[in-house]
Amino acid sequence: MIRQALVGVALALFATPALAQIQPYAGVDLGYGHVDYQPNGVLPTDAGGQGWAPGLFGGIDFNLWPRVVLSTEFDWAWTAYKGGQRDGTRVVDHEIQNPMNLTLAVGWRVRQTTFQVGAGFGRATIETTDTNTGTVSEGATGLSLVLGFRRDLSARTFLRGEYMKTAYGDVAFITGDAAQLQTTAQVWKVGFGRKF
């Protein structure tokens, strides 16, 4: 009796392997973003920069329950949001380059649509060109917030929309000075992906 029960449990486990609950995916997206640069009172507040952001993404879905999915994802964008200030004859330009993010999101499925909310970490290079002091490039890390949805087109393909906000930590931006720059990026994206 015990032997039959153990055999039954083993067969059930092997019939539904854990790998069946893991779904890798990847895709491309196109975003439009706006970035605020705050120079902490050293210069006038920047009006910000904006622009297009084509990118790539890839991740893994962990199907926890029929309606609940946990997703971890890495994304990268090819972009450079440029903004700056003018103070008399002095011109200072800021540019955030090639941002990337690693996020963890929870999703709720409603028929063919999954609604997601998540958080993670962002990383980018912030470059400042100052007519007085030259060019400074600093790497910046920040916290990201993600809201989005995914609409299945078939068993393997999907469309998605996403809003991401990343607040980067302070970076030094004037050579020989203690000036710090706070950068906040907001990006709206649409994309196409495939599950594997």
Disulfide bonds with the S-S distance in Angstrom:
none
